[in-house]
Amino acid sequence: MDPPRHAAGAEQTGVGGTRPRSRDGAGGPDCARAGVDLHDPGPGGVVGPGTTVVLATVTGSRRNGHIPSVTRGPGVGTSTRCEDVCVSRVLAVANSKGGVAKTTTAAALAVAFHERGRRVLLVDLDSQACLTFALGADPGERGATTADVLSGSAARIAVRDAVVPTEEGVDLVPAGIELAGAETALVDVADREHVLRRALAAVADDYDDVVVDCSPSLGLLTVNALVAADEVLVPLAAEMLGHRAVGQLLDTVADVRTQLNPSLVVVGLLPTMVDLRGAHARAVIDDLGPRYGLPILGPVPRSVRVAEAPARGLSVLGAAGRTPAAQAYRRVADALLVGR
């Protein structure tokens, strides 16, 4: 049975493409339209479904660096998204399916942004701490982690006090196994979906980009990431079973847009670990654009060098920067930075 099709547009998925964003945090109000041939990637490695892709109008966007009050759905209450001047752009890398290169993608894009002169913070929001390990940080020797940042107790740590530098020039808020317990503890915290957003607001002036590596779930940690984020990127394996997880994530994004974060934008789907010599991978990629009405970035080719990079404590850009996979991630980063 084919996975369910999601209609394009904000009503179903709350999605859009890259949107203009100035350093004061203001989002552009206009729709963008792009018709790109899937088999002929355009500038920045962006490919489309072969038809016109309508990138949804962004509503509720930042004005003069401020986020307006957000009215939540019935029974949820109201909250303000950001009372301080917000400079940094927050990108959540999310998919509820594991093994789709979320961590590889988050690390590679963060380093690619840094290569382009931007100040970048990585946030490991997965209790498996794969991003922490991959960038050479030892959870056994670290100090504060994301669990301390998200703690519901009076001992909560500020993001600045949890940041550790990495060899490739990006800052990292590491994770550890205790993050699993922190997610459970958040259930009893008032306004629990906004804890990460409030924590990141304190460092909004320190970074141009914050990249959040989400856990492979649709739990409270991922919801926190979506509430804190301006944009969502969805890596996925080029296989048919990957469709189901994408649909579930887009349903969650739609709920978050409706109730908690109306300015959230899905910037695109990113096929990873792709062997384009196979007909199945090409068929899956061909189907993504028409099915979800979203821009298709990449794809990122399969490479053993990607799997080897964490052993050196580096992203694929640092470990094998000239490989096709590393170059693909750089093209994706360039596409995401258009207009910024």
Phi, psi and omega in degrees: 000134179292146174294156183295143177273142179251126180294143178289153174114165187291332185296321183272310190247348185063038189251166174192182177257197179299139182236147178300140180210122180270171182297341178276002175091359183286136178262142180289143185270350189274153172284148172247145179232138180213126174248112186231137179288127181301326185273001180225081182306136181269196180304136179080006178074019180273130177236151181237184185278009182089358176231178180290126177259121179268120179266122193296149174297134179273124179245158180066027185281170182293139176234121181054036175081004182246147174259127179293166177299143180252124176268119182277175180289176182303135176079002183255336180091192180231158179203157173262142186279322179196119180267346182262164175294125183250123181254314186290148173263133181254121179246119176265130175257110194221145168191134182285349177269133176279166175073027181247013177074033175299310183295315177303318181293314180300313181295315183295316180293321179299316179292321177297319175300317180296322177301334181266018172086015182261151177273123191231137173242130173258138178238118178273110183249029180237125183295345175286345175058033181295320178296320178300312177297316186298332181260017170086008178271136180262110181303336180286343182246000185283167173265246181288154179227181178299332177299321179289324179294323184266002183302139177275002183266174178291348181272013181304137183262142176287151180304317182302328182279351180256350185289136172235144178282157175240165183297332184267007171096355176265152176271154184223134165261106188284168178236171176205175184298336181294348178296331177298319177290326179297324179296318178297319181293333182295338182304327184266005182270134177296139180056043191297334181288346187254007185297313180294320179302314180295321180295318182287335179300331182290341180243018184299328180279347186272341186225149172276325183224137170242123181248122183253121175271107186278159176283157179281067180201173175244033182277195188294327178295316179293321176298319176301318179297318181291325177290324180282339190276152166270327186220154177234133172246135185245099172286147178207150175284144181279068179215154189296326181294340179292339182298319186299317180294323179297315179300319178296318179296317181295327174297318178294318177301317179299319178296317180296319178298318183292320190254333193229325188212081186292346181267004181293134183233134171272113186279345176155173174256141182235100175294131182237165178052044189267130170252096186285358175286340181269142181291328183295314180298317179296320180295320179296315181295319178301328185276340189296311184299305178299326185289317188250350179065033183238154173297145177250121180260162178081223004279167176260120183288154176293139181205133177293337180293332176295316180292332182279337187302315182301333179296338178261002181069032184226159169286170177295334178291323179280329184271327184210063190294343182261001181287158177303324180295316179297318179294325177296318178295324177296320178295321177297316179300317179299319179297320181288339182267359180301128178086006181244000000 
